[in-house]
Amino acid sequence: MSNDFYTSSILPYAAIIIKICRAYTNTQEDFEDYYQEVCLQIWRSNENFRGQSEWSTWIYRLSLNVCLTLLKKNSKHHVTSDQLPDVAAEDNRTFDDESLNHLYTAIKQLSEIDRAVVLLYLEEKSYQEIAEIIGTNPNNIGVRVKRIKERLKKILDGKVN
């Protein structure tokens, strides 16, 4: 992967890639594997980008698909690398915050699709954008967000395990 491609096409979206990978992993090692696999798939698949959506939407969708695929396969793709890029390491350190860890623990109790919806919602994506990424309609997203908020509130209040 060329540094130019990484710097211009992946690095601006590293934060959301990190958040998506974090929501679907439980260990630092898995997180690093998922992050590397997402970056590799973006690089491999960038010629397939047809411009029918924004580049950022394509990145979100590809990141979610890679993470869901890896989760379902329950296997590790170990791509050798000395370490995560600085921006990834910095953003991952923000998860040392206890309240954020608590939120991610709650989010991990949601279904795979609900995790994706809430992550995109927290990124302030519109229902239309979320629907496009997830592959459904905006009305469905509105209903889902309401139910997800209610479920997360119950989980965080300790009323659901």
Buried (B, 14 or more C-beta within 10 A) or exposed (E): EEEEBBEEBBBEBBBBBBBBBBBBBEEEEBBBBBBBBBBBBBBEEBEEBEEEBEBBBBBBBBBBBBBBEBBEEEEEBEEEEEEBBEBBEEBBEEBEEEEEEEBBEBBBBBEBBBBBBBBBBEBEBEBEBBBBBBEBEEEBBEEBBEEBEEBBEBBBEEEEE
